[in-house]
């Protein structure tokens, strides 16, 4: 029998899907994605002082000016990637590792890049503790992706970029999907789906308005953000 907190989380996601169906173009999310959402222990990916709110359908602070995304957005972005079991996925913005863990249950390998070394280190320890063995982490500039392991079947960006990075488009396989929020923190942000066809041409779809912390390009920018 499903834990009552998990059931509440799933019910909230399903409710949000129905509410936004005209924007996202679907009445339900992929069954594999929803199953993964029931299996990842969200409470293990948030700080102790907010564990009581782990299953609420909203973002939570995880330190260093960053957040863990609301469950609905995690599920929606995972769904938009159209992941197959054999896929290799690049994630930009490891954060607490929650989105990473969800992705790891859907594909063969997840490569996750995080600029803030303390977050990357704690997430890596968390993956080991919880036995997520198909995740590779790296500290680096998300705007540049992780070219060493490219190309990827899908790419997900979990912070708002000022633009769609060309490096990420180049690292996406033909036939792949890139899901990314674009915009400035104080202004409108739009969740975008970039599809690359087999000829390498891209099509961009606006999905819905969102609110993410900014994707930071370098440590100097991060320091300025905190002050």
C-alpha positions in Angstrom: 0.0 0.0 0.0 1.3 3.4 -1.0 2.6 5.7 1.8 0.0 8.5 2.5 2.6 11.2 1.9 3.5 9.7 -1.5 -0.1 9.3 -2.3 -0.7 13.0 -1.5 2.2 13.9 -3.7 0.9 11.9 -6.6 -2.6 13.3 -6.2 -1.2 16.8 -6.3 0.8 16.1 -9.5 -2.3 14.6 -11.2 -4.3 17.6 -10.1 -1.7 20.1 -11.5 -1.6 18.1 -14.8 -5.4 18.4 -15.2 -5.2 22.2 -14.3 -2.4 22.8 -16.9 -3.5 20.3 -19.6 -4.2 23.0 -22.1 -0.6 24.3 -21.8 1.2 21.0 -21.6 -1.0 19.3 -24.2 -1.7 16.2 -22.2 -4.1 14.9 -19.6 -1.7 12.6 -17.8 2.0 12.0 -17.5 3.9 8.9 -18.6 3.3 6.0 -16.3 7.0 5.3 -15.9 7.6 8.9 -14.7 4.7 8.7 -12.2 6.1 5.3 -10.9 9.5 6.9 -10.4 8.0 9.7 -8.4 6.5 7.1 -6.0 9.9 5.4 -5.5 12.3 8.3 -4.8 12.2 9.3 -1.1 11.8 13.1 -1.4 12.3 13.6 2.3 15.9 12.4 1.9 16.7 15.2 -0.5 15.7 18.2 1.7 17.4 19.8 4.8 16.2 18.6 8.2 14.5 22.0 8.9 12.1 21.6 6.0 11.5 17.8 6.1 7.9 18.4 7.3 7.2 20.0 4.0 9.0 17.5 1.8 5.8 16.2 0.2 4.1 19.6 -0.4 3.7 20.5 -4.0 6.1 23.4 -3.9 9.8 24.2 -4.0 11.9 24.2 -0.9 15.2 25.8 0.0 18.2 23.5 0.1 20.9 26.1 1.0 23.4 28.1 -1.1 20.5 30.2 -2.6 19.1 27.1 -4.4 15.9 25.1 -4.2 14.4 21.7 -4.8 11.7 22.0 -7.5 8.1 21.3 -6.8 7.1 17.6 -7.5 4.8 18.6 -10.4 7.6 20.4 -12.2 10.0 17.5 -11.6 7.5 15.1 -13.0 6.5 17.3 -16.0 10.1 18.0 -17.0 10.9 14.3 -16.8 7.9 13.5 -18.9 8.8 16.1 -21.6 12.2 14.4 -22.0 10.4 11.3 -23.4 13.0 9.0 -21.8 13.5 5.4 -22.9 15.3 2.9 -20.6 18.4 2.8 -22.9 18.8 6.6 -22.9 21.7 8.6 -21.5 20.6 11.9 -19.9 22.5 15.1 -19.1 21.2 17.2 -16.2 22.4 20.7 -15.6 21.9 21.7 -11.9 22.3 18.7 -9.6 21.0 20.7 -6.6 19.9 18.2 -3.9 19.8 15.4 -6.4 16.1 14.8 -6.3 15.4 15.3 -10.0 18.6 13.3 -10.7 17.4 10.4 -8.7 14.0 10.4 -10.5 15.8 10.4 -13.9 18.1 7.6 -12.8 15.1 5.3 -12.5 14.0 6.0 -16.1 17.3 5.6 -18.1 20.6 3.8 -18.3 22.9 6.7 -17.1 22.5 10.2 -15.8 25.3 12.7 -16.0 24.7 15.7 -13.7 26.6 19.0 -13.6 26.5 21.4 -10.7 28.4 24.6 -10.3 28.3 24.8 -6.4 30.8 22.2 -5.2 29.2 21.8 -1.8 25.9 20.8 -3.3 27.5 18.4 -5.8 29.5 16.7 -3.0 26.5 16.3 -0.7 24.3 15.0 -3.6 27.0 12.5 -4.6 27.1 11.2 -1.0 23.4 10.9 -1.0 23.3 8.9 -4.2 25.8 6.5 -2.7 23.9 6.1 0.5 20.6 5.5 -1.3 22.2 3.2 -3.9 21.7 5.2 -7.1 24.5 3.6 -9.0 23.9 5.0 -12.5 24.6 8.7 -11.7 27.9 10.5 -12.6 28.4 14.0 -11.1 30.7 16.8 -12.1 31.4 20.3 -10.8 31.3 22.8 -13.7 29.6 25.5 -15.7 26.2 24.3 -16.8 26.1 26.6 -19.8 29.0 24.5 -21.3 27.3 21.1 -20.6 29.5 18.0 -20.2 31.1 17.5 -23.6 33.2 14.5 -22.6 30.1 12.2 -22.5 28.1 13.8 -25.3 26.0 13.3 -27.2 23.0 12.8 -25.0 19.5 11.4 -25.7 18.0 14.1 -23.5 19.1 17.2 -21.6 17.3 18.8 -18.7 18.2 22.2 -17.1 16.9 22.7 -13.6 17.6 26.5 -13.3 16.5 29.4 -15.5 19.0 30.3 -18.2 19.1 33.7 -19.9 19.1 31.9 -23.2 19.2 28.4 -24.6 23.0 27.5 -24.5 24.3 26.5 -27.9 26.7 24.0 -26.3 23.7 22.1 -25.0 22.0 22.0 -28.4 25.3 20.7 -29.9 25.5 18.0 -27.2 21.9 16.7 -27.9 21.6 13.7 -30.1 19.4 13.9 -33.2 15.9 12.8 -32.1 16.6 14.1 -28.6 14.7 16.5 -26.3 16.1 19.4 -24.3 13.9 20.8 -21.5 14.9 24.2 -20.1 13.4 27.2 -18.3 14.4 30.4 -19.9 14.1 33.9 -18.5 15.3 36.2 -15.7 14.5 35.7 -12.0 12.6 38.9 -11.6 10.7 38.7 -14.9 8.8 36.0 -16.8 10.3 32.6 -17.3 9.0 30.0 -19.8 9.6 26.3 -19.7 10.8 25.4 -23.2 11.0 22.1 -25.0 13.6 21.9 -27.7 13.3 18.9 -30.1 16.2 18.1 -32.5 15.1 16.1 -35.5 17.2 13.4 -37.3 18.6 16.1 -39.6 19.9 18.1 -36.7 17.3 20.9 -37.0 15.6 22.2 -33.9 12.0 23.0 -33.0 11.2 25.0 -29.9 7.9 24.8 -28.0 6.9 27.1 -25.1 5.2 24.9 -22.5 4.2 27.1 -19.6 5.3 29.9 -17.3 7.6 28.8 -14.4 9.7 30.3 -11.6 13.2 28.9 -11.1 16.4 30.1 -9.5 18.9 31.4 -12.1 21.4 29.2 -13.8 24.8 30.6 -12.8 27.7 30.8 -15.3 30.6 31.1 -12.9 31.6 31.4 -9.3 32.0 35.1 -9.5 28.3 35.5 -10.5 27.3 33.2 -7.6 29.1 35.4 -5.1 27.5 38.5 -6.4 24.1 36.9 -6.3 24.5 36.2 -2.5 25.4 39.8 -1.8 
